[in-house]
Amino acid sequence: MKISENARVWIYQSDRRFTMDEEQAIQKILNDFTREWQAHGHALAALAEIYHNQFIVLSVDEQIAGATGCSIDKSVHLMKEIESKFNINLFDRFRMAYRSDEEIITCSRDEFEEQIKKGIVDGQTLVFNNLISRRKELETAWNIPLAESWHAKVFSF
């Protein structure tokens, strides 16, 4: 399904990479969900994708039908089910993700601060800004240098 670049997105970062089998199973669950996802009886134009074996990105084209509190609650409930079934954590907002060469590293906030102190992470390190809200931002504002992200307001480097 093609979806608008202005579609609303929600990003769920796993605390670990998915195995290939897990990723396939999770993608099937997501596809089944988005095919049936509705808001007040109206089908949502939705897409669910897995990026980098670790990030679940839900997109809803709200120009077609807007997500409501109840429909968003249903997606959160689904994520909780996925967490339980695959023994992962998708809601730890204190877990940082950044690139080291081509590898994606996830770590706790304390570990991230330690990486900054050691000089392993600096202002040019690409971090994942999971707070983006529009699909077009996946290309322009999701994986950006630490110095340009919200992280720069929280961490001294």
LINPEFEN-V640245 format. One record per residue. N is the residue number from 1. D_FIRST is the distance of its C-alpha to the first C-alpha in whole Angstrom. Layout:
{{N;D_FIRST} {N;D_FIRST}}
//
This chain:
{{1;0} {2;4} {3;6} {4;10} {5;13} {6;15} {7;13} {8;15} {9;15} {10;17} {11;18} {12;20} {13;23} {14;24} {15;28} {16;27} {17;25} {18;23} {19;25} {20;22} {21;23} {22;22} {23;19} {24;18} {25;19} {26;18} {27;14} {28;15} {29;16} {30;13} {31;11} {32;13} {33;14} {34;11} {35;10} {36;14} {37;14} {38;16} {39;19} {40;22} {41;20} {42;17} {43;14} {44;12} {45;9} {46;8} {47;7} {48;10} {49;11} {50;15} {51;16} {52;20} {53;20} {54;21} {55;19} {56;16} {57;14} {58;13} {59;11} {60;11} {61;11} {62;15} {63;15} {64;14} {65;15} {66;17} {67;18} {68;21} {69;24} {70;23} {71;20} {72;20} {73;23} {74;21} {75;19} {76;22} {77;23} {78;21} {79;21} {80;25} {81;24} {82;23} {83;25} {84;28} {85;27} {86;26} {87;29} {88;27} {89;28} {90;25} {91;27} {92;29} {93;29} {94;32} {95;31} {96;30} {97;28} {98;29} {99;29} {100;32} {101;32} {102;28} {103;29} {104;27} {105;30} {106;30} {107;33} {108;35} {109;36} {110;40} {111;39} {112;37} {113;40} {114;42} {115;40} {116;40} {117;44} {118;44} {119;42} {120;39} {121;37} {122;38} {123;36} {124;35} {125;33} {126;29} {127;28} {128;25} {129;25} {130;23} {131;24} {132;21} {133;19} {134;17} {135;14} {136;16} {137;18} {138;17} {139;18} {140;21} {141;23} {142;21} {143;24} {144;27} {145;31} {146;32} {147;35} {148;32} {149;30} {150;31} {151;33} {152;36} {153;37} {154;37} {155;39} {156;41} {157;41}}
//
